Amino acid sequence: MPEFDWRSPESYKSLQDADVTDIAWECLRRNADYRREYEAMIASSPDGAVTEEFRRKWGICFRPYPAEVVRRADDLLGA
């Protein structure tokens, strides 16, 4: 796989039609502090869930963790 060259316009072709959230995610995922904190949080979480504190700190929203989706569906259906 070729190395990503941040100076090359070719490297950013996939972002030509990106919306603001796509660009924000590209910036955030490259932040070493964010990556370090995310990995530490996931490693210390018994169910791999993202904490509300983490979400607020970084100003982001995650889709619900799959197990959380199943629990919510069970609750709604009375299972």
KOLGU-4560 file (N, C-alpha, C; in nm, 3 decimals, padded with zeros to 5 digits):
<recs>
<n_xx: 00.085 n_yy: -00.118 n_zz: 00.000 ca_xx: 00.000 ca_yy: 00.000 ca_zz: 00.000 c_xx: 00.090 c_yy: 00.125 c_zz: 00.000 mol: A seq: 1 type: MET>
<n_xx: 00.063 n_yy: 00.219 n_zz: -00.089 ca_xx: 00.146 ca_yy: 00.339 ca_zz: -00.093 c_xx: 00.125 c_yy: 00.425 c_zz: 00.032 mol: A seq: 2 type: PRO>
<n_xx: 00.230 n_yy: 00.495 n_zz: 00.069 ca_xx: 00.222 ca_yy: 00.583 ca_zz: 00.186 c_xx: 00.136 c_yy: 00.705 c_zz: 00.153 mol: A seq: 3 type: GLU>
<n_xx: 00.057 n_yy: 00.748 n_zz: 00.251 ca_xx: -00.027 ca_yy: 00.866 ca_zz: 00.233 c_xx: 00.061 c_yy: 00.990 c_zz: 00.228 mol: A seq: 4 type: PHE>
<n_xx: 00.041 n_yy: 01.072 n_zz: 00.126 ca_xx: 00.117 ca_yy: 01.196 ca_zz: 00.112 c_xx: 00.021 c_yy: 01.313 c_zz: 00.131 mol: A seq: 5 type: ASP>
<n_xx: 00.027 n_yy: 01.376 n_zz: 00.248 ca_xx: -00.067 ca_yy: 01.483 ca_zz: 00.280 c_xx: -00.052 c_yy: 01.605 c_zz: 00.189 mol: A seq: 6 type: TRP>
<n_xx: 00.059 n_yy: 01.614 n_zz: 00.119 ca_xx: 00.080 ca_yy: 01.728 ca_zz: 00.029 c_xx: 00.020 c_yy: 01.705 c_zz: -00.110 mol: A seq: 7 type: ARG>
<n_xx: -00.016 n_yy: 01.583 n_zz: -00.138 ca_xx: -00.065 ca_yy: 01.549 ca_zz: -00.271 c_xx: -00.216 c_yy: 01.566 c_zz: -00.284 mol: A seq: 8 type: SER>
<n_xx: -00.262 n_yy: 01.642 n_zz: -00.382 ca_xx: -00.406 ca_yy: 01.657 ca_zz: -00.404 c_xx: -00.474 c_yy: 01.522 c_zz: -00.431 mol: A seq: 9 type: PRO>
<n_xx: -00.401 n_yy: 01.428 n_zz: -00.489 ca_xx: -00.457 ca_yy: 01.295 ca_zz: -00.516 c_xx: -00.499 c_yy: 01.224 c_zz: -00.387 mol: A seq: 10 type: GLU>
<n_xx: -00.428 n_yy: 01.250 n_zz: -00.280 ca_xx: -00.459 ca_yy: 01.185 ca_zz: -00.152 c_xx: -00.592 c_yy: 01.231 c_zz: -00.094 mol: A seq: 11 type: SER>
<n_xx: -00.644 n_yy: 01.342 n_zz: -00.142 ca_xx: -00.766 ca_yy: 01.398 ca_zz: -00.085 c_xx: -00.886 c_yy: 01.389 c_zz: -00.178 mol: A seq: 12 type: TYR>
<n_xx: -00.872 n_yy: 01.317 n_zz: -00.288 ca_xx: -00.983 ca_yy: 01.305 ca_zz: -00.382 c_xx: -01.108 c_yy: 01.249 c_zz: -00.316 mol: A seq: 13 type: LYS>
<n_xx: -01.093 n_yy: 01.158 n_zz: -00.223 ca_xx: -01.210 ca_yy: 01.098 ca_zz: -00.157 c_xx: -01.286 c_yy: 01.200 c_zz: -00.073 mol: A seq: 14 type: SER>
<n_xx: -01.222 n_yy: 01.312 n_zz: -00.041 ca_xx: -01.288 ca_yy: 01.414 ca_zz: 00.041 c_xx: -01.352 c_yy: 01.526 c_zz: -00.042 mol: A seq: 15 type: LEU>
<n_xx: -01.344 n_yy: 01.516 n_zz: -00.174 ca_xx: -01.399 ca_yy: 01.621 ca_zz: -00.259 c_xx: -01.547 c_yy: 01.646 c_zz: -00.231 mol: A seq: 16 type: GLN>
<n_xx: -01.622 n_yy: 01.541 n_zz: -00.210 ca_xx: -01.766 ca_yy: 01.553 ca_zz: -00.187 c_xx: -01.801 c_yy: 01.535 c_zz: -00.040 mol: A seq: 17 type: ASP>
<n_xx: -01.703 n_yy: 01.546 n_zz: 00.047 ca_xx: -01.725 ca_yy: 01.525 ca_zz: 00.190 c_xx: -01.805 c_yy: 01.640 c_zz: 00.250 mol: A seq: 18 type: ALA>
<n_xx: -01.886 n_yy: 01.605 n_zz: 00.350 ca_xx: -01.955 ca_yy: 01.712 ca_zz: 00.422 c_xx: -01.870 c_yy: 01.750 c_zz: 00.544 mol: A seq: 19 type: ASP>
<n_xx: -01.917 n_yy: 01.847 n_zz: 00.620 ca_xx: -01.838 ca_yy: 01.901 ca_zz: 00.731 c_xx: -01.807 c_yy: 01.794 c_zz: 00.836 mol: A seq: 20 type: VAL>
<n_xx: -01.900 n_yy: 01.701 n_zz: 00.859 ca_xx: -01.873 ca_yy: 01.598 ca_zz: 00.960 c_xx: -01.764 c_yy: 01.501 c_zz: 00.914 mol: A seq: 21 type: THR>
<n_xx: -01.759 n_yy: 01.473 n_zz: 00.784 ca_xx: -01.653 ca_yy: 01.387 ca_zz: 00.731 c_xx: -01.516 c_yy: 01.452 c_zz: 00.749 mol: A seq: 22 type: ASP>
<n_xx: -01.509 n_yy: 01.579 n_zz: 00.723 ca_xx: -01.382 ca_yy: 01.652 ca_zz: 00.738 c_xx: -01.343 c_yy: 01.662 c_zz: 00.885 mol: A seq: 23 type: ILE>
<n_xx: -01.441 n_yy: 01.690 n_zz: 00.970 ca_xx: -01.414 ca_yy: 01.696 ca_zz: 01.114 c_xx: -01.360 c_yy: 01.563 c_zz: 01.163 mol: A seq: 24 type: ALA>
<n_xx: -01.420 n_yy: 01.453 n_zz: 01.118 ca_xx: -01.372 ca_yy: 01.320 ca_zz: 01.160 c_xx: -01.230 c_yy: 01.296 c_zz: 01.112 mol: A seq: 25 type: TRP>
<n_xx: -01.198 n_yy: 01.336 n_zz: 00.989 ca_xx: -01.061 ca_yy: 01.319 ca_zz: 00.939 c_xx: -00.962 c_yy: 01.391 c_zz: 01.028 mol: A seq: 26 type: GLU>
<n_xx: -00.997 n_yy: 01.511 n_zz: 01.072 ca_xx: -00.907 ca_yy: 01.588 ca_zz: 01.160 c_xx: -00.895 c_yy: 01.521 c_zz: 01.297 mol: A seq: 27 type: CYS>
<n_xx: -01.008 n_yy: 01.482 n_zz: 01.353 ca_xx: -01.007 ca_yy: 01.423 ca_zz: 01.486 c_xx: -00.931 c_yy: 01.291 c_zz: 01.490 mol: A seq: 28 type: LEU>
<n_xx: -00.954 n_yy: 01.206 n_zz: 01.394 ca_xx: -00.891 ca_yy: 01.073 ca_zz: 01.398 c_xx: -00.739 c_yy: 01.080 c_zz: 01.384 mol: A seq: 29 type: ARG>
<n_xx: -00.689 n_yy: 01.193 n_zz: 01.337 ca_xx: -00.544 ca_yy: 01.212 ca_zz: 01.326 c_xx: -00.483 c_yy: 01.273 c_zz: 01.452 mol: A seq: 30 type: ARG>
<n_xx: -00.567 n_yy: 01.311 n_zz: 01.547 ca_xx: -00.520 ca_yy: 01.374 ca_zz: 01.670 c_xx: -00.466 c_yy: 01.265 c_zz: 01.763 mol: A seq: 31 type: ASN>
<n_xx: -00.338 n_yy: 01.271 n_zz: 01.793 ca_xx: -00.272 ca_yy: 01.168 ca_zz: 01.874 c_xx: -00.332 c_yy: 01.160 c_zz: 02.015 mol: A seq: 32 type: ALA>
<n_xx: -00.369 n_yy: 01.272 n_zz: 02.075 ca_xx: -00.429 ca_yy: 01.271 ca_zz: 02.208 c_xx: -00.564 c_yy: 01.200 c_zz: 02.206 mol: A seq: 33 type: ASP>
<n_xx: -00.644 n_yy: 01.229 n_zz: 02.105 ca_xx: -00.775 ca_yy: 01.163 ca_zz: 02.091 c_xx: -00.756 c_yy: 01.012 c_zz: 02.077 mol: A seq: 34 type: TYR>
<n_xx: -00.668 n_yy: 00.970 n_zz: 01.988 ca_xx: -00.646 ca_yy: 00.827 ca_zz: 01.965 c_xx: -00.599 c_yy: 00.757 c_zz: 02.092 mol: A seq: 35 type: ARG>
<n_xx: -00.508 n_yy: 00.820 n_zz: 02.163 ca_xx: -00.454 ca_yy: 00.763 ca_zz: 02.287 c_xx: -00.565 c_yy: 00.748 c_zz: 02.393 mol: A seq: 36 type: ARG>
<n_xx: -00.644 n_yy: 00.853 n_zz: 02.411 ca_xx: -00.752 ca_yy: 00.848 ca_zz: 02.510 c_xx: -00.861 c_yy: 00.748 c_zz: 02.472 mol: A seq: 37 type: GLU>
<n_xx: -00.892 n_yy: 00.742 n_zz: 02.344 ca_xx: -00.993 ca_yy: 00.646 ca_zz: 02.298 c_xx: -00.948 c_yy: 00.502 c_zz: 02.324 mol: A seq: 38 type: TYR>
<n_xx: -00.827 n_yy: 00.471 n_zz: 02.287 ca_xx: -00.775 ca_yy: 00.335 ca_zz: 02.308 c_xx: -00.772 c_yy: 00.300 c_zz: 02.457 mol: A seq: 39 type: GLU>
<n_xx: -00.731 n_yy: 00.393 n_zz: 02.541 ca_xx: -00.726 ca_yy: 00.368 ca_zz: 02.686 c_xx: -00.866 c_yy: 00.347 c_zz: 02.741 mol: A seq: 40 type: ALA>
<n_xx: -00.963 n_yy: 00.426 n_zz: 02.696 ca_xx: -01.100 ca_yy: 00.413 ca_zz: 02.745 c_xx: -01.160 c_yy: 00.279 c_zz: 02.703 mol: A seq: 41 type: MET>
<n_xx: -01.144 n_yy: 00.242 n_zz: 02.580 ca_xx: -01.199 ca_yy: 00.115 ca_zz: 02.530 c_xx: -01.134 c_yy: -00.003 c_zz: 02.602 mol: A seq: 42 type: ILE>
<n_xx: -01.004 n_yy: 00.005 n_zz: 02.623 ca_xx: -00.932 ca_yy: -00.104 ca_zz: 02.691 c_xx: -00.978 c_yy: -00.121 c_zz: 02.835 mol: A seq: 43 type: ALA>
<n_xx: -01.019 n_yy: -00.012 n_zz: 02.899 ca_xx: -01.058 ca_yy: -00.022 ca_zz: 03.040 c_xx: -01.209 c_yy: -00.041 c_zz: 03.058 mol: A seq: 44 type: SER>
<n_xx: -01.285 n_yy: -00.039 n_zz: 02.951 ca_xx: -01.430 ca_yy: -00.054 ca_zz: 02.959 c_xx: -01.468 c_yy: -00.201 c_zz: 02.943 mol: A seq: 45 type: SER>
<n_xx: -01.546 n_yy: -00.255 n_zz: 03.036 ca_xx: -01.583 ca_yy: -00.397 ca_zz: 03.027 c_xx: -01.665 c_yy: -00.430 c_zz: 02.902 mol: A seq: 46 type: PRO>
<n_xx: -01.745 n_yy: -00.336 n_zz: 02.855 ca_xx: -01.828 ca_yy: -00.363 ca_zz: 02.737 c_xx: -01.785 c_yy: -00.284 c_zz: 02.614 mol: A seq: 47 type: ASP>
<n_xx: -01.673 n_yy: -00.213 n_zz: 02.623 ca_xx: -01.623 ca_yy: -00.137 ca_zz: 02.510 c_xx: -01.705 c_yy: -00.015 c_zz: 02.476 mol: A seq: 48 type: GLY>
<n_xx: -01.784 n_yy: 00.033 n_zz: 02.571 ca_xx: -01.870 ca_yy: 00.149 ca_zz: 02.546 c_xx: -01.791 c_yy: 00.279 c_zz: 02.560 mol: A seq: 49 type: ALA>
<n_xx: -01.836 n_yy: 00.378 n_zz: 02.486 ca_xx: -01.777 ca_yy: 00.511 ca_zz: 02.492 c_xx: -01.851 c_yy: 00.590 c_zz: 02.599 mol: A seq: 50 type: VAL>
<n_xx: -01.778 n_yy: 00.656 n_zz: 02.686 ca_xx: -01.840 ca_yy: 00.729 ca_zz: 02.797 c_xx: -01.895 c_yy: 00.863 c_zz: 02.752 mol: A seq: 51 type: THR>
<n_xx: -01.994 n_yy: 00.911 n_zz: 02.825 ca_xx: -02.051 ca_yy: 01.043 ca_zz: 02.797 c_xx: -01.946 c_yy: 01.152 c_zz: 02.818 mol: A seq: 52 type: GLU>
<n_xx: -01.862 n_yy: 01.135 n_zz: 02.918 ca_xx: -01.756 ca_yy: 01.232 ca_zz: 02.945 c_xx: -01.662 c_yy: 01.245 c_zz: 02.824 mol: A seq: 53 type: GLU>
<n_xx: -01.625 n_yy: 01.131 n_zz: 02.766 ca_xx: -01.539 ca_yy: 01.130 ca_zz: 02.648 c_xx: -01.609 c_yy: 01.201 c_zz: 02.532 mol: A seq: 54 type: PHE>
<n_xx: -01.736 n_yy: 01.170 n_zz: 02.512 ca_xx: -01.812 ca_yy: 01.234 ca_zz: 02.403 c_xx: -01.813 c_yy: 01.385 c_zz: 02.418 mol: A seq: 55 type: ARG>
<n_xx: -01.840 n_yy: 01.431 n_zz: 02.540 ca_xx: -01.846 ca_yy: 01.576 ca_zz: 02.564 c_xx: -01.709 c_yy: 01.640 c_zz: 02.545 mol: A seq: 56 type: ARG>
<n_xx: -01.606 n_yy: 01.576 n_zz: 02.597 ca_xx: -01.472 ca_yy: 01.633 ca_zz: 02.588 c_xx: -01.431 c_yy: 01.657 c_zz: 02.443 mol: A seq: 57 type: LYS>
<n_xx: -01.459 n_yy: 01.560 n_zz: 02.357 ca_xx: -01.415 ca_yy: 01.570 ca_zz: 02.219 c_xx: -01.522 c_yy: 01.627 c_zz: 02.127 mol: A seq: 58 type: TRP>
<n_xx: -01.641 n_yy: 01.656 n_zz: 02.179 ca_xx: -01.747 ca_yy: 01.717 ca_zz: 02.100 c_xx: -01.799 c_yy: 01.629 c_zz: 01.989 mol: A seq: 59 type: GLY>
<n_xx: -01.813 n_yy: 01.500 n_zz: 02.019 ca_xx: -01.855 ca_yy: 01.406 ca_zz: 01.915 c_xx: -01.971 c_yy: 01.319 c_zz: 01.963 mol: A seq: 60 type: ILE>
<n_xx: -02.034 n_yy: 01.253 n_zz: 01.868 ca_xx: -02.139 ca_yy: 01.155 ca_zz: 01.897 c_xx: -02.099 c_yy: 01.025 c_zz: 01.829 mol: A seq: 61 type: CYS>
<n_xx: -02.124 n_yy: 00.917 n_zz: 01.895 ca_xx: -02.101 ca_yy: 00.785 ca_zz: 01.837 c_xx: -02.235 c_yy: 00.717 c_zz: 01.819 mol: A seq: 62 type: PHE>
<n_xx: -02.245 n_yy: 00.633 n_zz: 01.721 ca_xx: -02.363 ca_yy: 00.548 ca_zz: 01.712 c_xx: -02.362 c_yy: 00.458 c_zz: 01.835 mol: A seq: 63 type: ARG>
<n_xx: -02.481 n_yy: 00.417 n_zz: 01.879 ca_xx: -02.484 ca_yy: 00.331 ca_zz: 01.998 c_xx: -02.405 c_yy: 00.202 c_zz: 01.977 mol: A seq: 64 type: PRO>
<n_xx: -02.347 n_yy: 00.155 n_zz: 02.084 ca_xx: -02.276 ca_yy: 00.027 ca_zz: 02.083 c_xx: -02.377 c_yy: -00.081 c_zz: 02.047 mol: A seq: 65 type: TYR>
<n_xx: -02.345 n_yy: -00.179 n_zz: 01.962 ca_xx: -02.443 ca_yy: -00.280 ca_zz: 01.918 c_xx: -02.521 c_yy: -00.347 c_zz: 02.033 mol: A seq: 66 type: PRO>
<n_xx: -02.453 n_yy: -00.382 n_zz: 02.142 ca_xx: -02.524 ca_yy: -00.447 ca_zz: 02.253 c_xx: -02.628 c_yy: -00.352 c_zz: 02.312 mol: A seq: 67 type: ALA>
<n_xx: -02.598 n_yy: -00.222 n_zz: 02.311 ca_xx: -02.691 ca_yy: -00.122 ca_zz: 02.361 c_xx: -02.814 c_yy: -00.116 c_zz: 02.271 mol: A seq: 68 type: GLU>
<n_xx: -02.795 n_yy: -00.127 n_zz: 02.141 ca_xx: -02.905 ca_yy: -00.126 ca_zz: 02.046 c_xx: -02.997 c_yy: -00.244 c_zz: 02.073 mol: A seq: 69 type: VAL>
<n_xx: -02.940 n_yy: -00.362 n_zz: 02.095 ca_xx: -03.020 ca_yy: -00.482 ca_zz: 02.121 c_xx: -03.099 c_yy: -00.465 c_zz: 02.251 mol: A seq: 70 type: VAL>
<n_xx: -03.036 n_yy: -00.413 n_zz: 02.356 ca_xx: -03.107 ca_yy: -00.391 ca_zz: 02.483 c_xx: -03.223 c_yy: -00.294 c_zz: 02.463 mol: A seq: 71 type: ARG>
<n_xx: -03.201 n_yy: -00.187 n_zz: 02.391 ca_xx: -03.307 ca_yy: -00.090 ca_zz: 02.367 c_xx: -03.422 c_yy: -00.151 c_zz: 02.288 mol: A seq: 72 type: ARG>
<n_xx: -03.389 n_yy: -00.230 n_zz: 02.186 ca_xx: -03.493 ca_yy: -00.296 ca_zz: 02.107 c_xx: -03.572 c_yy: -00.393 c_zz: 02.194 mol: A seq: 73 type: ALA>
<n_xx: -03.503 n_yy: -00.468 n_zz: 02.280 ca_xx: -03.571 ca_yy: -00.561 ca_zz: 02.372 c_xx: -03.665 c_yy: -00.485 c_zz: 02.464 mol: A seq: 74 type: ASP>
<n_xx: -03.620 n_yy: -00.371 n_zz: 02.515 ca_xx: -03.702 ca_yy: -00.290 ca_zz: 02.603 c_xx: -03.827 c_yy: -00.241 c_zz: 02.531 mol: A seq: 75 type: ASP>
<n_xx: -03.810 n_yy: -00.195 n_zz: 02.409 ca_xx: -03.923 ca_yy: -00.145 ca_zz: 02.332 c_xx: -04.024 c_yy: -00.252 c_zz: 02.299 mol: A seq: 76 type: LEU>
<n_xx: -03.973 n_yy: -00.372 n_zz: 02.272 ca_xx: -04.060 ca_yy: -00.483 ca_zz: 02.234 c_xx: -04.112 c_yy: -00.561 c_zz: 02.354 mol: A seq: 77 type: LEU>
<n_xx: -04.065 n_yy: -00.524 n_zz: 02.473 ca_xx: -04.109 ca_yy: -00.595 ca_zz: 02.594 c_xx: -04.051 c_yy: -00.733 c_zz: 02.608 mol: A seq: 78 type: GLY>
<n_xx: -03.937 n_yy: -00.757 n_zz: 02.545 ca_xx: -03.875 ca_yy: -00.891 ca_zz: 02.550 c_xx: -03.797 c_yy: -00.909 c_zz: 02.679 mol: A seq: 79 type: ALA>
</recs>
